[in-house]
């Protein structure tokens, strides 16, 4: 993903995929980078098709040393818009659907902002799967500070007006709260993503539900090594929320960042420090990956991997043959050899094997 100077954002690279949550909601996700897997639980301001210059640098940089899996939250971006269930259980189901589609058995988990409660809930429910937990600008409680209830109600009213079109200028209230030191270009980009990523009613329903989400009672049950990052001057979620996370989670390490922005910008002095903290925290996973015995997928030939990747992109055998200038019989032979090496049989098992190879 390349940074984009346009305030409108840029169309994201091809490769968006979809999976189904337990209640049938379609969830859009992408995978990029290389290294041990890192799954980023979503926050409401996402749209995989429109890459924002405000967020792109964060995931692009992490992709240099981790395989980053991102997804649009239900009701937002490229995921299904027509849904009314924004409960924690529903969002945990979305995360489970994404990691199942990708085929990773163990992975690090990044919970940013409103994705924090989902990351905490999943880590407690599946301690055997989460190797490390990173909470960035996140919260465990309904986060009533610094946004008090009367101010929250006012923001919801503004949302209904702003998304109507005629009151679009009110979107700047949200954008400036997220990025109080942002440039006009960056704030305009956030305004635009607000308009694109969902409807007013969906955004309000999601905000109301998340306002009541509280995973404080789960924090002491987190067993994964945990890193908590939070901007000292965050106006959307108080730094006190970050301190609470680090205090209640056993052994968690807390890093306060000298910034007023909810999302750290690439030109801020603290940006290299944040990146260094994340890289160092994930390094043990990289070391473990290097020490691990060769996986079955390592026995595949480059051509077998290539064929499996095309199959994962939805191409049938004839289309794969055309793309690679091979005969259909040759493609079938490559697939058969790959399935034999992976020790799988049956349509569902083969589908899982394809996902595992693509995202290994």
Rosetta blueprint (number, residue, H / E / L):
1 X L
2 X L
3 X L
4 X L
5 X L
6 X L
7 X L
8 X L
9 X L
10 X E
11 X E
12 X L
13 X L
14 X L
15 X L
16 X L
17 X E
18 X E
19 X E
20 X E
21 X L
22 X L
23 X L
24 X L
25 X L
26 X E
27 X E
28 X E
29 X E
30 X E
31 X E
32 X E
33 X E
34 X L
35 X L
36 X L
37 X E
38 X E
39 X E
40 X E
41 X E
42 X L
43 X L
44 X L
45 X L
46 X L
47 X L
48 X L
49 X L
50 X E
51 X E
52 X L
53 X L
54 X L
55 X L
56 X H
57 X H
58 X H
59 X H
60 X H
61 X H
62 X H
63 X L
64 X L
65 X L
66 X L
67 X E
68 X E
69 X E
70 X E
71 X E
72 X L
73 X L
74 X L
75 X L
76 X L
77 X L
78 X L
79 X L
80 X L
81 X L
82 X L
83 X L
84 X L
85 X L
86 X L
87 X L
88 X H
89 X H
90 X H
91 X H
92 X H
93 X H
94 X H
95 X H
96 X H
97 X H
98 X H
99 X H
100 X H
101 X H
102 X H
103 X L
104 X L
105 X L
106 X L
107 X E
108 X E
109 X E
110 X E
111 X E
112 X E
113 X H
114 X H
115 X H
116 X H
117 X H
118 X H
119 X H
120 X H
121 X H
122 X H
123 X H
124 X H
125 X H
126 X L
127 X L
128 X L
129 X L
130 X E
131 X E
132 X E
133 X E
134 X E
135 X E
136 X E
137 X L
138 X L
139 X L
140 X L
141 X L
142 X L
143 X L
144 X L
145 X L
146 X L
147 X L
148 X L
149 X H
150 X H
151 X H
152 X H
153 X H
154 X H
155 X H
156 X H
157 X H
158 X H
159 X H
160 X H
161 X H
162 X H
163 X L
164 X L
165 X L
166 X L
167 X L
168 X H
169 X H
170 X H
171 X H
172 X H
173 X H
174 X H
175 X H
176 X H
177 X H
178 X H
179 X L
180 X L
181 X L
182 X L
183 X L
184 X H
185 X H
186 X H
187 X H
188 X H
189 X H
190 X H
191 X H
192 X H
193 X H
194 X H
195 X H
196 X H
197 X H
198 X L
199 X L
200 X H
201 X H
202 X H
203 X H
204 X H
205 X H
206 X H
207 X H
208 X H
209 X H
210 X H
211 X H
212 X L
213 X L
214 X L
215 X L
216 X H
217 X H
218 X H
219 X H
220 X H
221 X H
222 X L
223 X L
224 X L
225 X E
226 X E
227 X E
228 X E
229 X E
230 X E
231 X E
232 X L
233 X L
234 X L
235 X L
236 X L
237 X L
238 X L
239 X H
240 X H
241 X H
242 X H
243 X H
244 X H
245 X H
246 X H
247 X H
248 X H
249 X L
250 X L
251 X L
252 X L
253 X E
254 X E
255 X E
256 X E
257 X E
258 X L
259 X L
260 X L
261 X L
262 X L
263 X L
264 X L
265 X L
266 X L
267 X L
268 X L
269 X L
270 X L
271 X H
272 X H
273 X H
274 X H
275 X H
276 X H
277 X H
278 X H
279 X H
280 X H
281 X H
282 X H
283 X H
284 X H
285 X H
286 X H
287 X H
288 X H
289 X H
290 X H
291 X H
292 X L
293 X L
294 X L
295 X L
296 X H
297 X H
298 X H
299 X H
300 X L
301 X L
302 X H
303 X H
304 X H
305 X H
306 X H
307 X H
308 X H
309 X H
310 X H
311 X H
312 X H
313 X L
314 X L
315 X L
316 X L
317 X H
318 X H
319 X H
320 X H
321 X H
322 X H
323 X H
324 X H
325 X L
326 X L
327 X L
328 X H
329 X H
330 X H
331 X H
332 X H
333 X H
334 X H
335 X H
336 X H
337 X H
338 X H
339 X H
340 X H
341 X H
342 X H
343 X L
344 X L
345 X L
346 X L
347 X H
348 X H
349 X H
350 X H
351 X H
352 X H
353 X H
354 X H
355 X H
356 X H
357 X H
358 X H
359 X L
360 X L
